[in-house]
């Protein structure tokens, strides 16, 4: 897969996510192309988009799916938007390998 919804850094990854709050079930997966050819990982959460509930649900879902503590995931851009940038702290090789598995399923 050549299109990637993340960028590697020395101490982790920047992950680009398009969030759908209020979904019937919580799940990660799939790519979505945004403006200018930028790619996002699709994420769905059941929480509503109010009071930070959808963002909290996204962090919980990512933590579970990536095996990463919630304290090592933070939203760095797009707090109140559907398209978000998250910082994942950890081994970039392990994180990118896990993301590739999620994207291919």
C-alpha positions in Angstrom: 0.0 0.0 0.0 1.6 3.3 -1.1 -1.0 5.7 0.4 -0.4 6.1 4.1 -2.5 8.0 6.7 0.5 8.5 8.9 3.9 10.1 9.0 6.9 8.6 10.8 8.8 10.5 13.4 11.8 9.7 15.6 9.7 8.8 18.6 6.4 7.7 17.1 3.9 8.6 14.4 1.6 11.3 13.4 -1.7 9.7 12.4 -4.3 11.4 10.3 -7.9 10.3 11.1 -11.3 11.2 9.7 -13.8 10.6 12.6 -17.4 9.7 12.3 -19.2 10.2 15.6 -22.6 8.7 16.4 -21.9 5.6 14.4 -23.7 2.3 15.1 -20.5 0.7 16.1 -16.9 1.7 17.0 -14.2 0.6 14.5 -11.1 1.6 12.7 -10.0 0.9 9.1 -10.1 2.0 5.6 -8.5 4.9 3.9 -10.2 8.1 2.8 -8.5 10.7 0.5 -8.9 14.3 1.5 -8.1 17.5 -0.2 -4.8 17.7 -2.0 -4.3 13.9 -2.0 -3.8 13.7 1.8 -5.0 10.4 3.2 -6.9 9.7 6.4 -7.7 6.5 8.3 -11.4 6.2 8.9 -12.6 5.8 12.4 -16.2 5.4 13.7 -17.3 5.8 17.3 -20.7 5.5 18.9 -20.2 8.6 21.1 -21.9 11.9 20.1 -19.8 14.9 18.9 -20.4 16.9 22.0 -18.4 17.8 25.0 -15.3 15.9 23.8 -17.1 12.6 24.0 -16.3 11.5 20.5 -12.6 12.5 20.9 -12.4 10.5 24.1 -14.0 7.5 22.4 -11.5 7.8 19.6 -8.5 7.8 22.0 -10.0 4.7 23.8 -10.5 2.9 20.5 -7.0 3.7 19.2 -5.5 2.6 22.5 -7.3 -0.7 22.4 -6.5 -1.4 18.7 -2.9 -0.4 18.8 -2.1 -1.8 22.3 -0.9 1.7 23.3 -1.6 3.5 26.6 -4.1 6.4 26.2 -1.5 8.7 27.8 0.7 8.0 24.7 -1.9 9.3 22.2 -3.0 12.9 21.9 -4.8 15.0 19.4 -2.5 17.7 18.1 -4.8 19.3 15.4 -8.5 19.2 14.6 -9.9 18.9 18.2 -13.4 20.1 17.0 -13.1 18.9 13.4 -13.8 15.5 11.7 -10.3 15.4 10.3 -7.7 15.1 13.1 -4.0 14.7 13.5 -2.9 12.5 16.4 0.5 12.0 17.9 1.2 8.3 18.8 4.3 7.9 21.0 6.1 4.7 20.8 8.3 2.6 18.4 7.5 3.9 14.9 8.2 0.5 13.3 5.8 -1.4 15.6 3.1 1.3 15.3 3.3 1.4 11.6 3.2 -2.4 11.3 0.1 -2.5 13.5 -1.6 0.3 11.5 -0.9 -1.6 8.2 -2.6 -4.6 9.6 -5.6 -2.5 10.6 -5.8 -0.9 7.2 -5.6 -4.2 5.3 -8.4 -5.8 7.2 
